[in-house]
């Protein structure tokens, strides 16, 4: 999923292992998109990759205009943000007991 985000020029990608502190997922991926259109493109990219590569059912919440969309793949939850919304909600700080496995600027 990180590769799919990188290919679409997602920014500030963070992969976090949360399996020891959450029961609903094992990993979070956080990523910025620079516009509503880009956020939508990132959602489409990871949704297609999840379905094509892993035959996963994809659940998407939010709208690009909200500046925050969530792609739920079961064990992996992907948060796609506008930079402002990511700064406002600071989910990485909320889940700081998780292990950061990867951080791409």
C-alpha beads as a LAMMPS data file, in Angstrom:
LAMMPS data file: protein, C-alpha beads

105 atoms
104 bonds

1 atom types
1 bond types

-500.0 500.0 xlo xhi
-500.0 500.0 ylo yhi
-500.0 500.0 zlo zhi

Masses

1 110.0

Atoms # bond

1 1 1 0.000 0.000 0.000
2 1 1 2.910 2.329 0.724
3 1 1 4.207 1.695 -2.793
4 1 1 0.810 2.603 -4.287
5 1 1 0.850 5.876 -2.328
6 1 1 4.420 6.634 -3.410
7 1 1 3.553 6.065 -7.060
8 1 1 0.786 8.678 -6.839
9 1 1 3.158 11.157 -5.142
10 1 1 1.669 10.887 -1.658
11 1 1 3.627 12.943 0.867
12 1 1 4.745 12.458 4.474
13 1 1 3.968 8.723 4.431
14 1 1 4.176 6.970 7.797
15 1 1 3.619 3.246 8.401
16 1 1 2.850 2.505 12.046
17 1 1 2.500 -0.866 13.787
18 1 1 -0.353 -0.609 16.304
19 1 1 -1.126 -4.293 16.848
20 1 1 0.014 -4.213 20.487
21 1 1 -2.172 -1.221 21.406
22 1 1 -5.319 -1.707 19.289
23 1 1 -7.686 -4.606 18.687
24 1 1 -9.309 -3.338 15.474
25 1 1 -6.225 -3.104 13.224
26 1 1 -2.535 -4.017 13.074
27 1 1 -1.224 -1.088 11.030
28 1 1 -1.993 2.524 10.300
29 1 1 -0.682 4.316 7.255
30 1 1 -0.781 8.115 7.261
31 1 1 -0.307 10.107 4.067
32 1 1 -0.801 13.670 2.844
33 1 1 -2.329 14.742 -0.422
34 1 1 -1.775 18.287 -1.647
35 1 1 -5.320 18.783 -2.966
36 1 1 -8.792 17.248 -2.760
37 1 1 -8.273 15.737 -6.173
38 1 1 -4.987 14.187 -5.086
39 1 1 -6.563 12.707 -1.942
40 1 1 -9.232 11.110 -4.114
41 1 1 -6.563 9.757 -6.471
42 1 1 -4.635 8.267 -3.537
43 1 1 -7.797 6.551 -2.285
44 1 1 -8.444 5.101 -5.728
45 1 1 -4.845 3.910 -6.034
46 1 1 -4.725 2.029 -2.714
47 1 1 -8.238 0.665 -3.236
48 1 1 -7.303 -0.744 -6.639
49 1 1 -4.010 -2.166 -5.329
50 1 1 -5.718 -3.817 -2.329
51 1 1 -8.361 -5.396 -4.523
52 1 1 -6.014 -6.441 -7.335
53 1 1 -3.075 -7.709 -5.247
54 1 1 -4.795 -9.060 -2.133
55 1 1 -8.464 -9.498 -3.153
56 1 1 -9.511 -7.352 -0.200
57 1 1 -12.856 -5.677 0.232
58 1 1 -12.245 -1.971 0.638
59 1 1 -14.285 0.353 2.819
60 1 1 -13.852 4.095 2.309
61 1 1 -15.065 6.812 4.664
62 1 1 -15.023 10.571 4.189
63 1 1 -14.968 12.869 1.196
64 1 1 -12.027 14.599 -0.488
65 1 1 -13.560 17.985 0.400
66 1 1 -13.347 17.048 4.094
67 1 1 -9.559 16.840 3.858
68 1 1 -9.532 13.402 5.519
69 1 1 -10.449 10.070 4.001
70 1 1 -10.025 6.633 5.539
71 1 1 -9.477 3.418 3.616
72 1 1 -10.221 0.378 5.792
73 1 1 -8.577 -2.825 4.619
74 1 1 -9.225 -4.756 7.822
75 1 1 -5.807 -5.156 9.438
76 1 1 -4.529 -2.013 7.694
77 1 1 -6.226 1.378 7.998
78 1 1 -5.016 4.160 5.721
79 1 1 -5.587 7.800 6.675
80 1 1 -5.290 10.249 3.780
81 1 1 -5.139 13.873 4.842
82 1 1 -4.779 17.387 3.586
83 1 1 -1.769 18.894 5.405
84 1 1 -4.060 21.176 7.464
85 1 1 -6.326 18.355 8.634
86 1 1 -3.374 16.138 9.509
87 1 1 -1.908 18.904 11.638
88 1 1 -5.281 19.600 13.252
89 1 1 -6.096 15.988 14.232
90 1 1 -2.514 14.855 15.015
91 1 1 -3.390 11.156 14.946
92 1 1 0.252 10.135 14.935
93 1 1 0.680 11.807 18.308
94 1 1 -2.507 10.202 19.622
95 1 1 -1.135 6.781 18.639
96 1 1 2.468 7.522 19.640
97 1 1 2.733 4.245 21.559
98 1 1 2.685 2.489 18.191
99 1 1 5.953 1.642 16.429
100 1 1 6.857 3.706 13.387
101 1 1 8.147 1.201 10.840
102 1 1 8.625 3.591 7.947
103 1 1 8.662 7.346 7.444
104 1 1 8.954 8.814 3.935
105 1 1 9.101 12.537 3.298

Bonds

1 1 1 2
2 1 2 3
3 1 3 4
4 1 4 5
5 1 5 6
6 1 6 7
7 1 7 8
8 1 8 9
9 1 9 10
10 1 10 11
11 1 11 12
12 1 12 13
13 1 13 14
14 1 14 15
15 1 15 16
16 1 16 17
17 1 17 18
18 1 18 19
19 1 19 20
20 1 20 21
21 1 21 22
22 1 22 23
23 1 23 24
24 1 24 25
25 1 25 26
26 1 26 27
27 1 27 28
28 1 28 29
29 1 29 30
30 1 30 31
31 1 31 32
32 1 32 33
33 1 33 34
34 1 34 35
35 1 35 36
36 1 36 37
37 1 37 38
38 1 38 39
39 1 39 40
40 1 40 41
41 1 41 42
42 1 42 43
43 1 43 44
44 1 44 45
45 1 45 46
46 1 46 47
47 1 47 48
48 1 48 49
49 1 49 50
50 1 50 51
51 1 51 52
52 1 52 53
53 1 53 54
54 1 54 55
55 1 55 56
56 1 56 57
57 1 57 58
58 1 58 59
59 1 59 60
60 1 60 61
61 1 61 62
62 1 62 63
63 1 63 64
64 1 64 65
65 1 65 66
66 1 66 67
67 1 67 68
68 1 68 69
69 1 69 70
70 1 70 71
71 1 71 72
72 1 72 73
73 1 73 74
74 1 74 75
75 1 75 76
76 1 76 77
77 1 77 78
78 1 78 79
79 1 79 80
80 1 80 81
81 1 81 82
82 1 82 83
83 1 83 84
84 1 84 85
85 1 85 86
86 1 86 87
87 1 87 88
88 1 88 89
89 1 89 90
90 1 90 91
91 1 91 92
92 1 92 93
93 1 93 94
94 1 94 95
95 1 95 96
96 1 96 97
97 1 97 98
98 1 98 99
99 1 99 100
100 1 100 101
101 1 101 102
102 1 102 103
103 1 103 104
104 1 104 105
